[in-house]
Amino acid sequence: MKLDLLEIFSAFIVLFAVIDILGSVPIILDLKKKSGEINALKATSVSFIILIAFLFIGEALLEMFGVDISSFAIAGSFVLLFLALEMILGVELFKHDAPGGTSIVPIAFPLIAGAGSFTTLLSLRAEYQTINIIIGLFLNIVFVYFVLRSTHIIERVIGPGGVYVLKKFFGIILLAIAIKLFMTNFALLITEFLPKLKA
């Protein structure tokens, strides 16, 4: 294994775009309003552990349970769908009573460590040295930590009206992402299973 600054930078940029923590700020503010303070350290630590574990054993673990990446991504799309509906309709579909509130679910998973992050890590592993991916991922998690710690500042700057507008807008964006994630992976499953049905 050798350190490569270009690989680290590339892995960081790709993961930054996929995790998209800045785009998730309205979702986080909404969850914070419903369940109280979010533990930034817990959320980022758990998501980092999940992502590192998936980098090394994810594919084998899913295979052990007879689950493929596409099916896993579809399951993640439903979680995102319910989050989006909460934001758009102003209803509560998630019961926010888990230990640690929403820090683990749905922030650590699937907002930070989600289906997109998992599939991206597997793709990066095929091209880059593992150490460079880990560093790129760690830098992303540090950035996510500071964003989670700064949500109260963001909320104060944009005000209640701004939070409301952003919540509805990003709810629609999240809904579109959930649908795209579902349709893409559903199409992959159909493509995979059709030859088996014909046989």
N, C-alpha and C positions, 0 to 999 in steps of 0.2 A: 504493500500500500504506500502510495506517495501523495503528498499534499500538492494540490494544483489550484492556484488562485482562480483561474478561469473556470474550472469545474465547480469550485465552491460558489463563485458568483452566479454561474448559470443555474445551479441547483437552488440557490437562494431565490433568484428571480422567479423561476418556475413555481416553486412552492409558495412564494409570496402571492403570486397571482391566483393560485388554486385555493389557498387558505382564505385570502381576501378578508382579513380581519377588519379593515376599515369599512368595507361594505356591510359587515355584520354589526356595526355599532348600533344602528337603530333596533336590531333584534335584541342585542345585549341590554340596551336601555329599557326595553319593554319587559324583558325577563327580570331585570333588577327591580323594576317598579312592582312586579307581582310577588317576588319572593325575597326581597331585601338585598342586602349586600352580597356581592359576588367575591369569592375568595380567589383573587388573581393567581396567587402562587399555587394553590391547589389545582385550579383549572389548567394552568400551563404545564405543571409538573405531570399531571395525569395524562394530558394529551401527548406530551413528549414521550412518556414511557410507552403509551399505546402505539405511537408512530414508530418508535425504535423497534419495539417488539414485532410490529407488522413487517418492518423492513427485513428482518431476519427470518421470522417464522410464519408470517401471515398467510402466504399462499399454501404452505404445507398444513397449517392449522385449519384453514377453510376446507381443504381437500379431505382432511381427517373427518370432518363433519359432513362431508358430501356436499359442501356449498361452494359454488364457483364465485368469482369476482362479480360477475354480472348480477347474480341473484342477491349478493351482499349489497351491491350498489342500489338495486331496486328497493331493498328493505330500508336503506338510508334515505332514499327519495321520499318514502312515505313519512318519515320523521320530519323531513324538511317541509313536506306538504302541510302537515298539521301545524307546524310553526307558522307557516305563511298564512294559513286560514285564521289562526289566532290574531295575527297582526292586522289582517284586512278586515275581518268581521267583528273584531273586538270581543271574541268569545274565549273561553278557557277550555282547551281540549287536554292539555297536560295538567296533571295533578302535581303541583310544585311543592311536594312535601318530602322529597328524598333527603337523606342525610347530606348536609353541606349545601342544601338548596339546589340551585341550578348550576353550580360550579362544575359538576361532573356531567350530568345530562340536563340540557342538551348542549352546554357550552364546550366542555372538553370533547364530548362526542355527541352529535356528529358535526358541530359547527367548525371546530378546529381540526380534530382527527376524524375526518369523514371519508366517504367513499372516494371522493375526488383525490384527497390526499393519499389514500392507500394505493390507488391505481397509479398515481403519479410517482410514488416512491418505487413501485415495482418497475415502472418504465425507466426511471433514472438509474436504477440498479443495473440495468442491462447496458448502460452507456458509460456511467461514471464509477470511479473508485468509491467504495463504501464510506471511507473516512471523510471524503469531500462532501458526500450527501449528508452525513451526520452533522458536519460543521454548518452546512447551509441550512439544515433543519433547525439546529440549535439557535442560530442567529434569528431565524423567523420566530421561534418561540420566545426569545428575549423581547423582540418587537411586540409580539402579541401581549406579553406580560405588561409592558408599559402602556399599551392601548387600554387594556382592561383596568389598569390602575387609574387611568385618566378619564374614564367615562363621565365622572361627575363634573369635570372641567368642560368637556364637550357639551354636556347637558346644560350647563350654566350659560355657555356661549350662545347656543342656538335657541334656548328657551323652550317652554312647553309647546308653543305653537309649531316651532321648527321640528321638535321631536315627533309631534303628531303627524305632520306632513311626511317626514322621513320614514316613519313607521309604516304608513300606508303605501308609500312609493316602493320601499324595499320589500314590503310584504308581497307586492306584485312581482318584483324581480325574483324573490326567493321562490315564489310559486312557479315562475317560468323555468327556473333552474331545476326545481324538483320534477317538473313535467319532462324537461329535456333529458335529465338523468334517467328517468323511468323509461322514456321512449327509446333512447339510445341503447340501453342495456336490455330492454325487452326485445328490441330488434335483433340484438346479438344472440339472445337465447333462442329466438324463433329460427334464425339462420343456422344455429348449431343443432337444433333438434329436428328440423325438417328432413335432412338426409336420413336421420335415424328412423323417422316415421315411414319414409318411403321404402326403406330397407325392410 
